[in-house]
Amino acid sequence: MSGLVLTGVRAAYGEQEVLRGIDLTVPAGELLVVLGPSGSGKSTLLRVVAGLEPVTAGSIHLAGRDVTRLRPGRRNVSMVFQSYALFPHLSVRDNIMFGLRARGARAAAARRQAERAAATAGCAGYLDRRPAELSGGERQRVALARALAREPSAYLLDEPLSNLDAELRVQTRDELKALHARVGQTMLHVTHDQTEALLLGDRVAVLRAGLVEQVGTPADIWSTPATLAVARFVGSPAMNVLAETSPLAVATLPAGAAEGCQVGIRPDAVQLVPRGVDGLVSRVDVAGADAYVHVLIGADDVVARTTTQQRPAPGERVRVRVDLGEVHLFDAGTGARVSR
């Protein structure tokens, strides 16, 4: 099986073009996470793959078949929605069986398949309950089991963790990753949550304004962002972006090295040291063991990461330093990464 391949895919709502030429390949068995802000086209991308929205140009191939013009029921995909989309009047077992029965499976066969899927998804213990009797995490497992029961060529997951509280989101994310390892099928998962994307995906595709900015492993996306947009979106707090003439950039880079560029430095790479570039602490944000120190250096607000125990107080003067190897350069006009 050859996985999922999108070539030059465009889609529009009226006059507004939402997908503007998507080229994306998901090898068979890969879990690819599509990451992007609201309005970037993530859900539309899933819907055109599922056949719920038409494309205006381009092609979609799944498992070696051109499915671009096929109806949803003929594409052999299963979709997991943010809202779970469970029938409240049906038991968990009947919810999982519903799609199988609708496609003509006999009751006994559908029951066996549903129970296998429930065991895989971790919801076999409450097959006779109704959705109203379940927690959010349990409902999500049922939605996953329903998708698994069909045994499709690809699973499409539309922000399936976003309705869960923080603790349950972490637990369900880990379960989903383990589930993918067991099932070994192609999965396309969309989210706006960068932590979820980096921890869950075999690879990550960053989408912005209907275009793919970068596709790579989580490590690639973090350490070598292909564009300034990716660099700014991935990371919390966001990457510091400085002009080539800023005092910290001038002190860090050789003369002329950043000509025509914007300089990106992650907060982790900004060190508070005894000797370095002078600045004034304007604010300190404490997040558990970490503290994010905002330092005014000239006109720049530079964020440095340190420990809560070592944090300076607002109003203190500090000195900062950046390792040259931790600096990212981006073309000031195009935003594309510049190799040094």
N, C-alpha and C positions, 0 to 999 in steps of 0.2 A: 504493500500500500504506500502511496506517495504523499500522504498527508494533505494539507490544505495550501492552495496557491492562489493568491489574488494578484492580478496583473492589470495595472492602469485603471483601477476601479474608481468610478465617480458616481456620486448620488446627490440628488437635490430635492429640496422641498420647495416647490414653486420656483421662484427666482433665486433662492438661496442655495448655493452649492455647498453641501456639508462635507462630502468626501471629494478631494480634488486630485485624485490620481494616486491610489494606494497600490504599492507593490509590496507584497508581503508573502513570505513562504514559511509555513509551519511544518517541519518534517513530521512524519508519522510517529506518534508516541510522545511528542514534545508537549510540554505545558508552557505556552507562550502567554505572557501577561501584557495586555495593552494598557499603558498608563498615560493618563492625560487629565487636564483640568476639565471642568464642566464646559460643555460647548465645543469640545475638540473633535467630536464625531465618534466617540468610542461605542456608544450604544447603537448608533446607526451602522457602524461597521459590523457589529454582531447581527443586526437585523437583516442586512443585505446577504450575509453568509447564510442565514437561516431561510432566506427567501421571503421574509416578511415585508421587505421594502425592495423596490426595483432598483437596478443600477441604470445609469444613463450612458455609461461607457465602461469598457473593460470586461474582464472575464473572471470567473471563479471556478476553480477545479478542486474537487474533493475526491480523495481515494482514486485518482486517475480518471475521473469523469468530469466532463464540463457540465456544471449544475447551474450555470448563470441564469438560464431561463426556466428552470424546473420549478414546479410548485413546491411549497415547503414540505409537504408530505412525502415527496419523492427524493428529497435530498439526503435522507438518513442522518439527520443531526438531532441532538437533544439539547434543549435550552433550559437553563436554570435561571429564574428571574429573581430580582431583588425582593419582590413581594411574595415569594414562595408559590403563589397561584395554586393553592390547594383548595379542593372542594370541601366546605365546612360540614356538609351533611354525610360525607363518606368517611369510613374508617381509614386509617393509615394504609392498611393492606389494599383496600379498594382504590385509594388514590394512586398507589403505585401501579396497580393493575389496569387503571383506566385506559391509558394510551394503548396498551397491548390488546385489550378487548376491543377498543375502537378500530384497531387494525385487523380484527378478525381472529385473534388468537383464541383457542378454546379455553374455557374457564380453568380447567385443571392445569394446563400448561402455563397459563398466565399467572396462576397462583404460585406455582413452583418458581417461575422466573422472578416474580415479585419478591418472594421470600429469600431467594439468593441475593438479589440486589439489596434488600434490607439488611441482610447479614453483612454484606460488603460495606454498606454505608453506616453501619452501627445503629440501626433503628429497629432491629428485629425484636426488641423487648417490648415494643408498644404498638404492635400491628393492629390490635383491636381498638385502639383509642381513636378519638376524633381530633382534628387539628386544634380545637379550642382547649383541649386538655394538655397540650404540649407547650414547652418553652420555645423561645425563638430558635435556639440551637437545635432542638429536636425537630422543629418544622423544617429547618434547613437540611437536616439529614434526610428527611422524607423526600424533599424536593430533589436531592441528589440521587436517592434511591430510585425515584421515578425516572430520572434521566438514565441511570445505569441500566434499568430493566430493559430498555429498548435495544441495548448493545449497538449504538450508532457508530458511524465512521468518525464523528467528532462531537465533542461536548462544548457547548457555548455557555459561558457563565457571565451573567450581567450583574456585576457588583453584588455577588451573593452574600457578602459578609457585612454590608453597610448598615443593615438594620439591627445588628447585634451590639450589645454593650462591649466595652473594651476588653474585659477579661474573657468573655465568651468568643469575641472575635479572634483573639490569639489562639484559643483552644481549637476553634473550628478551622482556622487557617492551617494549623499544624495537621489536623485530621484530613483536610483536603489534600495537602501535599503527600501525606502517607497514602491516601486513597489513590491518587494519581500513580504513585509508585506501584501499587498493587494491580491496578487496572491496565496501566501501560498504554492508554489510548490518547489520541490527539485531543488537547484541550486548549481552548482560546478563552481567556479570562480577562475581563476588563475591570478597571478600578481607577479611582482618582487618588488612592492611598499609596504613597511612595514606599512606605515601610512594607506594606502588604506585597507590593510588586517585587521589591528586591529580595524578600525572604521566600516568596512563593515560586517565582518563575524560573524555569530552566533558562529562558531568555526573556528580555523585556523589550517591547516596542514602545517608544515614546511618541505619542500623537499630539499634534498641535495644529489647530485651525484646519483640520481635514487632511493633514499631510504627516507622513512618518518622518520624524526628525532623526531618529536613531534606533537601530536594533542591535542588541548585544547581550552578553551575559550581565547579570547584576553587577559584577565587578567592573566590567567595561563601562557600563552606564555611569557608575560612581567615579571611577578613576580617570576615565578619558572621555568626558562628555563631548559629543561631536559638534554641538552648537551651544551658543550662550543661553538659548532658551532651555535646553536640557539641563545645563549647569545650574540655572536659577531655579528650575522646578524641582530637581532632585536634590534633597538635602534640607534638613531642618535643624537650626536656622538655615536660611538660604546662603549660597556662596556669596562672599564679598566680591563685588565687582567695582573695580577702580579704573580711573582714567590712567593713561600711560604717564601722565605728568604728576600724579598724586605722590605725596612724600613717601609713602610706604613702597609704592611701585618703583620709584626712583632709587630708593635705598636698597631694594632687593635685587633688581635686574641690572645687567651690564648696560652701559650707555647704548641707546639705539635699539636694544633688544625688543622693546615693545612698541616700536614706531608703527602708528596706524592701528594699534590694537587696544582692546580693553583687557584688563588684567583680572583674572579670577583667582581667589584664594579662599579655600574652605575655612570655617572657623576653627576646625581641628588643627589646621596648619599655622595658625597665628599664636605664637608663644609669648607669654609674659616673662621677660628676662631682665637681669640687672642692667645690661647695656644693649641699647637698640634705639628704635625711633620713638621719640617722645610723644605722649598723648594724654588726654584727660578722660577719666572714666565718667561717662554720663549716666549709665544705667547698668544694673546687674540683674539678670534673670536667673533664678535658681530653679533647677529641674532635677530634683533628687540629688544624686551624687555629683551631677554636672552643674556648672555655672557658666552662663554666657555673658561675657563682659563686653559692653559697648564702649568703644574707645574713640574719642574724637581726635583725629589726626588731620590737621588742616581742616578742609571742608568735608572730609570723609568720616562716616560712622562705620568703624571697622569692628566686627564681632569676633571675639576670641573665646575659645572654649578652654575652661580650666576646671578644677575641682571646687566643690562647695567650700571645703576647708581652706583653700588657697585663694579664694576670691578677694579682690580688693573692694573697697567701699566707693560708692559714687563720690565724685569730687577729688579722688586721689589722682596723682600723676603716676603714670606707669610707662614702661618702655616695652616695645614689642619687636619681634623678629620673625621673619618667614624664611624657611628653607627654600632655596631656589628651585629645588626639585619638586616642590609642592605647588608651583605656580602654573596656572593655565592661561593661555593667550587665545583671544578670539578677535577675528577681524572686526574692526569698528564699524564697517559698513554692512557686511553680510551676516555677521554673527557666527561664521564658521570657525571651527577650531584651527589654530595656526600651529604647525609643528615647529619646535625649536631644535 
